[in-house]
Amino acid sequence: MRITHKQNGFTIIEMLMALVILAMVMTAMAVALDASVINFKANESISKTSNAARAALLRMTTELRTAAAVATIGVGSGFDPADLSKCSLTAVDPDGSTRNIAYRFSAADHILYLDSGGNSYPLCKNVAAATFNRAIVPASNPVAVRNVRIVLTLTDDKGANPRIFAAAAVIRKNLN
């Protein structure tokens, strides 16, 4: 009579098959996780740029609304189209003092700058285009700017996914 012992455990073939299946599942999970991380970073970049643009637009429109004067460059015929990428104004501080400031777009480094007191401060990065369209007060002498429409085109860190932000500000001093 022959006695057989039943062995508990797995054969080597079963172990290899389990490892192959596990490797395929882990590879699929790694690919999905990598795609999620890439998507998260792109969305984070766009979100940061969008928030910076909104803050810059809020600052510009607030200062334009309360400005004592806005430069009329970019108004009328025969102006340089590059003039539309900057806006100069005289701001009135709470103490009544005035200061000259300018907002300008640099196409070379894709940054919107605030120039004030001889210093330049970057307001928003990843700017593909910026325009400041001015409308003048009809029959004003000297010519006065009534409102300014600001349009910013932003991209992500790689220069893709353009987004357009726009705002307008009416110069309260010139509402007559």
C-alpha positions in Angstrom: 0.0 0.0 0.0 1.2 3.3 -1.0 0.8 6.3 1.3 0.5 9.7 -0.3 1.0 13.0 1.6 -1.0 15.9 0.5 1.3 19.0 0.4 -0.1 22.4 1.3 1.3 25.3 -0.7 1.8 26.6 -4.2 3.7 25.2 -7.1 6.4 27.3 -8.8 4.2 27.8 -11.8 1.4 29.2 -9.7 3.8 31.6 -7.9 5.2 32.9 -11.3 1.7 33.4 -12.6 0.8 35.4 -9.5 3.9 37.5 -9.8 3.2 38.3 -13.5 -0.4 39.3 -12.7 0.8 41.5 -9.8 3.5 43.1 -12.0 0.8 44.0 -14.7 -1.5 45.5 -12.1 1.3 47.5 -10.5 2.5 48.8 -13.9 -1.1 50.0 -14.7 -1.4 51.7 -11.4 2.0 53.4 -11.8 1.0 54.7 -15.3 -2.3 56.1 -13.9 -0.6 57.7 -10.9 2.1 59.3 -13.2 -0.7 60.8 -15.4 -2.5 62.1 -12.4 0.7 63.8 -11.1 1.4 65.4 -14.5 -2.2 66.6 -14.7 -2.1 68.0 -11.1 1.1 70.0 -11.8 -0.4 71.5 -15.0 -3.6 72.5 -13.2 -1.6 73.9 -10.3 0.5 76.0 -12.7 -2.7 77.3 -14.5 -4.4 78.0 -11.1 -1.4 80.0 -9.8 -1.1 82.0 -13.0 -4.9 82.7 -13.0 -4.9 83.9 -9.4 -1.9 86.2 -10.1 -3.7 87.6 -13.2 -6.9 88.2 -11.2 -4.9 90.0 -8.5 -3.0 92.1 -11.1 -6.3 93.0 -12.8 -7.8 94.0 -9.5 -4.9 96.2 -8.6 -4.7 97.8 -12.1 -8.5 98.6 -12.2 -8.5 100.0 -8.7 -5.6 102.3 -9.4 -7.1 103.3 -12.8 -10.5 104.1 -11.2 -8.9 106.5 -8.7 -6.2 107.9 -11.0 -5.7 111.6 -11.3 -4.6 111.2 -14.9 -4.0 108.5 -17.4 -1.5 108.8 -20.3 -3.2 109.0 -23.7 -0.6 107.0 -25.6 -2.3 104.4 -27.8 -5.2 106.8 -28.6 -6.0 108.3 -31.9 -4.4 107.7 -35.3 -0.7 107.2 -36.0 0.2 105.5 -32.7 2.7 102.7 -32.3 0.8 99.4 -31.6 3.5 98.7 -29.0 1.9 101.6 -27.0 -1.0 99.3 -26.3 1.2 97.1 -24.2 1.7 99.7 -21.5 -0.4 102.1 -19.4 0.9 105.1 -17.5 -1.0 106.9 -14.8 -0.8 109.3 -11.9 -2.0 107.6 -8.8 -3.4 109.5 -5.8 -2.3 108.1 -2.4 -4.6 108.2 0.7 -2.6 111.1 2.1 -3.3 113.1 -1.1 0.2 112.8 -2.6 0.6 111.7 -6.2 3.0 109.2 -7.8 3.6 108.2 -11.4 3.2 104.5 -12.1 3.2 102.4 -15.2 2.1 98.9 -16.1 4.0 97.3 -19.0 4.1 94.0 -20.7 7.5 92.6 -21.7 7.1 90.2 -24.6 10.8 89.1 -24.2 10.2 87.5 -20.8 6.4 87.1 -20.8 5.9 89.2 -17.6 3.6 92.0 -16.7 5.5 94.6 -14.7 4.5 97.5 -12.4 7.0 100.4 -12.7 6.9 102.8 -9.7 9.5 105.0 -8.1 12.3 103.9 -10.4 11.7 100.2 -9.6 10.1 97.4 -11.6 8.0 94.8 -9.9 6.7 91.7 -11.6 2.9 91.4 -11.3 2.1 88.3 -13.3 4.2 85.7 -15.1 3.4 83.5 -18.1 1.7 86.4 -19.9 1.5 85.8 -23.7 -0.1 89.2 -24.5 -1.4 92.2 -22.8 -3.3 95.2 -24.2 -4.5 98.4 -22.6 -7.2 99.9 -24.9 -8.1 103.5 -24.0 -11.3 105.4 -24.8 -11.1 109.2 -24.6 -13.7 111.6 -23.3 -15.5 113.1 -26.3 -14.6 116.7 -27.1 -12.2 117.0 -24.1 -9.5 119.6 -24.2 -6.9 118.5 -23.2 -7.6 115.0 -24.3 -8.6 112.8 -21.3 -9.0 109.1 -21.0 -12.5 108.0 -20.0 -11.8 104.2 -19.6 -9.3 101.6 -20.1 -10.0 98.0 -21.2 -7.3 95.5 -20.1 -6.9 92.2 -21.8 -4.4 89.6 -20.6 -3.6 86.3 -22.4 -2.0 83.8 -20.0 -0.5 80.4 -20.6 0.8 77.6 -18.4 4.6 77.2 -17.6 5.1 75.5 -21.0 3.4 78.2 -23.0 0.3 76.1 -23.7 -3.3 76.3 -22.7 -3.9 80.0 -23.3 -6.5 81.7 -21.1 -7.9 85.3 -21.6 -8.7 87.6 -18.7 -10.3 91.0 -19.3 -11.3 93.9 -17.1 -12.3 97.5 -17.7 -11.9 100.5 -15.5 -13.7 103.9 -15.8 -11.6 106.8 -14.6 -13.9 108.4 -12.1 -12.3 111.8 -12.5 -13.2 111.9 -16.2 -16.9 110.9 -15.9 -18.2 114.3 -16.8 
